[in-house]
Structure formats: C-alpha cells, structure tokens
Amino acid sequence: MKISLLALLLICCSFTARSQNYLPFPDSGAVWVNTGYNVGEFGADLVYSEYFCANGEDTVINALIYTKMESCVNGDYIGAFRDTAGSVYYLPKDSIGERLIYDFSAMPDDTVDFYAEDQVWSDSWYNFTLNDWDTSTIVINGVSRKRIQVFDGAWIEGVGSNVGFLQVPIGNVSNYAGILYCMSHMDTILYGYSASQSGQYVACDFFIGMDELQKKTIEVYPNPVEDQLSFDTESQINAILVSNSEGKSIAVDLTKQGDTYTVTLDFLPAGSYQILIKTDLTLYRASVSKQ
C-alpha cells in the first residue's frame, strides 16, 4: 500500500507534536506541601498539611521501576510513582494497582481518565476531554512548562496539580479548598509561596537541604513530655514543625531563654509525635511521647 507524501507528513508532524521536549516529573530532591482549608465568612482556617518527599530512592513493583514517595515529616513510605513520557502513575501504599494522576502527553480531543484523592468526598476516578483552551504554558524560573486546565485547577508539567500532589482540582466544595502550598526541586521553589513560615504551617523551604539532616545535634527533653518540651542548642532555631502519628502538622509557639528553646504541648492528647527542627546549620528530627 502506498502512502501519499501529505499523509506521511501529517503522521510525522503528529508524532513530533506528541514527542516534543517534555520536562519529567522530578524523582529526587523534590518536596510537595499540600494544605486544606475550611473557607468561611471571615477567612480560611487550616484543616491539614501534608508533606510529600521524593528522594531518588527506586523500588521495583510488578516488574516496573517506581520512585518512592515518603512523608517528609517522619520518613514513612506513602506510595510510589513513575513517569512514562508525561503520563504519571501513582501506586499508593498497600495497593495492587497503579493510578494515572497526571497526563501531560494529552492532546486536544483526547479523553483522559485519571484518579485523585478527594478530601471532601472519597477517592474517585475522573475524566475530561481536552480542548484547545485547556492547554497553555507557564514560565517558571525562565523555563516554559505545559499547563493543562482540569476542572477548576490545573496540571503543571514537572510540578503536579496546583491544588495538591494527589488532590483532584475541583475547587471550593462545601466551603472547602485545597492548594499546593509549595513545591520545590533541588533546593529551588517551583510553585507556591516562598515564606519560611506563615501562619499555622511551614512552607516547603523548611525541608530544603534534607541531606543535611543530623542524627544528634540538639538535646530534646523531657521525653516523655507532659507540658513543656525544651531544646538546648547553640544554633539559631529558625522553624519548628510538630506533627502527629498521621503526619498532620500542629501549630506551636516557640519561646527562647538563653540557649534553651521551649514549646508548650499541654493541649495535645497523649500519643507519639514527630519534631522537626530547622536551625541555621542543619535539620534535626526527633520522636517524643506525650503523656
């Protein structure tokens, strides 16, 4: 069968369009900070914060190579993901089936079926047919990235969803809103806010330099703790993050007297907590029990 020159050119052009330079999903030195809010008449109240870290550790599952995703706070394994030329698949912990969560290879008129966690209702599959107006570009640090409008949010090439790493971009539902507060790669913030600390949560630059995490640089006492937890260090503490066993961050007030810093934890229920401290020299992680 002969193929006309015009048909051959159309095939080549179509292949070229779908094979254009793609910025891969980062698999090391990457941090995503998700936050969720209840939106009321007088503003928004923080409901939760989640911290996802990809540190370049691979794992083989069902003969496929994935990158491990872990909690930045306590190092717990959350799941794993893989990127196949723009289609990003996620395999949650204890799951046997992977899920498409982003598809940056999608073209106009393509119908995309993807999976996302929905903090309001339940985990679900969603689908949409991509139109010309859904696709645009965004320039981040001088680099142009593909942006695909998905419902009330967007997928950003090499970053993820602007409403959170796994959240579906459905916007504000029942006075709820979720955002990707911050995303960084190799110590460079690619999306979100760059404040080191704001309100009740800490941005992803808190975790920049995770390779500097030290096993023992600060004395933390008493442990178990009933009321006040103290930290003795000659370094300047710039930020502190307290999280519960579910990885949710908790707002605390830090005070200083001499070389001793103190946080009050009397309002917390009994249980185990992770403490992450950022000084001017390093990061320090500790586990404490609250009586």
Residue pairs with C-beta under 8 A, 6 or more apart in sequence:
17 107
18 105
18 107
19 85
22 85
22 86
22 104
22 105
22 146
22 157
23 143
23 145
23 146
23 157
23 158
24 83
24 158
25 81
25 83
25 88
25 102
25 158
25 160
26 54
26 158
26 185
26 186
27 54
27 56
27 67
27 83
28 54
28 55
28 56
28 67
28 186
29 54
29 55
29 56
29 185
29 186
29 187
30 53
30 54
30 183
30 184
30 185
30 186
31 51
31 52
31 53
31 54
31 72
31 182
31 183
31 184
31 185
31 204
31 207
31 208
31 210
32 51
32 52
32 53
32 160
32 164
32 165
32 180
32 182
32 183
32 204
33 49
33 50
33 51
33 52
33 180
33 181
33 182
33 183
33 192
33 201
33 203
33 204
34 48
34 49
34 50
34 51
34 52
34 164
34 165
34 166
34 167
34 178
34 179
34 180
34 181
35 46
35 48
35 49
35 50
35 164
35 178
35 179
35 181
35 201
36 46
36 47
36 48
36 49
36 119
36 164
36 167
36 176
36 177
36 178
37 44
37 45
37 46
37 47
37 176
37 177
37 178
37 179
38 44
38 45
38 47
38 175
38 176
39 172
39 175
39 176
39 177
40 175
44 177
46 199
46 200
46 201
47 119
47 176
48 119
48 248
48 249
49 181
49 201
49 248
49 249
50 71
50 164
50 165
50 247
50 248
51 71
51 72
51 73
51 204
51 207
51 247
51 249
52 69
52 70
52 71
52 72
52 78
52 165
53 69
53 70
53 71
53 72
53 207
53 210
54 67
54 68
54 69
54 70
54 81
55 68
55 70
55 210
56 67
57 67
57 68
58 65
58 66
58 67
58 68
59 65
59 66
59 67
59 68
59 80
60 66
61 80
61 91
64 82
64 98
65 82
66 80
66 81
66 82
66 91
67 80
67 81
67 82
68 77
68 80
69 77
69 78
69 79
69 80
69 81
69 90
70 76
70 77
70 78
71 78
71 247
72 207
72 210
73 241
73 243
73 247
73 249
73 274
73 276
74 243
74 247
74 274
74 285
74 287
75 285
76 247
77 93
78 92
78 93
79 90
79 91
79 92
79 93
79 95
80 90
80 91
81 88
81 89
81 90
81 91
81 101
82 88
82 89
82 98
83 89
85 105
86 102
86 103
86 104
86 105
86 106
86 157
87 100
87 102
87 103
87 104
87 105
88 100
88 101
88 102
88 103
88 104
88 160
89 98
89 99
89 100
89 101
90 98
90 99
90 101
90 115
90 166
91 97
91 98
91 99
92 99
99 114
99 115
100 112
100 113
100 114
100 115
101 114
101 115
101 116
101 161
101 166
102 114
102 155
102 160
102 161
103 110
103 112
103 114
103 148
103 155
104 146
104 148
104 155
104 157
106 112
106 130
106 148
107 130
108 130
108 131
108 132
108 134
108 135
109 129
109 130
109 131
110 129
110 130
111 127
111 128
111 129
111 130
112 127
112 128
112 129
112 130
113 125
113 126
113 127
114 125
114 126
114 127
115 123
115 124
115 125
115 126
116 123
116 124
116 126
116 161
116 166
116 167
116 168
116 169
117 123
117 166
117 167
117 168
118 124
118 167
118 168
118 170
119 167
119 176
119 178
120 170
120 173
120 174
120 176
121 173
124 168
126 151
126 168
128 134
128 150
128 151
130 148
133 149
134 148
134 149
134 150
135 146
135 147
135 148
135 149
136 147
136 149
137 144
137 145
137 146
137 147
138 144
138 145
138 147
138 156
139 145
140 156
140 159
140 190
140 191
141 188
141 190
145 156
145 157
145 158
145 159
146 156
146 157
147 154
147 155
147 156
147 157
148 154
148 155
150 161
150 169
151 168
151 169
151 170
151 171
152 169
152 170
152 171
152 172
153 161
153 162
153 163
153 168
153 169
153 170
153 171
154 161
154 162
154 169
155 161
155 162
155 169
156 162
156 191
158 185
158 190
159 180
159 183
159 190
159 191
160 180
160 183
161 167
161 168
161 169
161 180
162 169
162 179
162 180
162 191
163 169
163 170
163 171
163 178
163 179
163 180
164 178
164 179
164 180
165 180
167 178
171 177
179 192
180 191
180 192
181 192
181 193
181 201
181 203
181 204
182 189
182 191
182 192
182 193
182 194
182 203
182 204
182 205
183 189
183 190
183 191
183 192
183 204
184 190
184 204
184 205
184 207
184 208
187 208
187 209
189 204
189 205
192 203
192 204
193 203
194 203
194 205
195 203
196 202
196 203
196 205
196 206
196 238
196 239
197 203
197 206
197 238
197 239
200 249
200 251
201 249
201 251
202 239
202 241
202 249
206 239
206 241
206 276
206 278
207 283
209 283
210 283
212 281
212 282
212 283
213 282
213 283
213 284
213 285
214 282
214 283
214 284
216 284
217 233
217 235
217 279
217 281
217 282
217 284
218 231
218 232
218 233
218 235
218 277
218 279
218 284
218 286
219 231
219 232
219 233
220 229
220 230
220 231
220 275
220 286
220 288
221 229
221 230
221 232
222 229
222 230
223 229
223 286
223 288
223 289
224 288
224 289
224 290
224 291
225 265
225 288
225 289
225 290
225 291
226 266
226 290
226 291
227 264
227 265
227 266
228 262
228 263
228 264
228 265
228 266
229 262
229 263
229 265
229 275
229 288
230 260
230 261
230 262
231 237
231 260
231 261
231 262
231 277
232 259
232 260
233 259
233 261
233 279
234 259
235 279
235 280
235 281
235 282
236 279
236 280
237 254
237 256
237 261
237 277
237 278
237 279
238 278
238 279
238 280
239 277
239 278
240 252
240 254
240 261
240 263
240 275
240 276
240 277
240 278
241 249
241 275
241 276
241 277
242 249
242 250
242 252
242 263
242 265
242 273
242 274
242 275
243 249
243 250
243 273
243 274
243 276
244 250
244 268
244 271
244 272
244 273
244 274
245 271
245 272
245 273
247 274
250 268
250 273
252 263
252 264
252 265
253 263
253 264
254 261
254 262
254 263
255 261
255 262
255 263
256 262
265 273
265 290
268 290
269 290
270 289
270 290
270 291
271 289
271 290
272 287
272 288
272 289
272 290
273 287
273 288
273 289
273 290
274 285
274 286
274 287
275 285
275 286
275 287
275 288
276 283
276 284
276 285
277 283
277 284
277 285
277 286
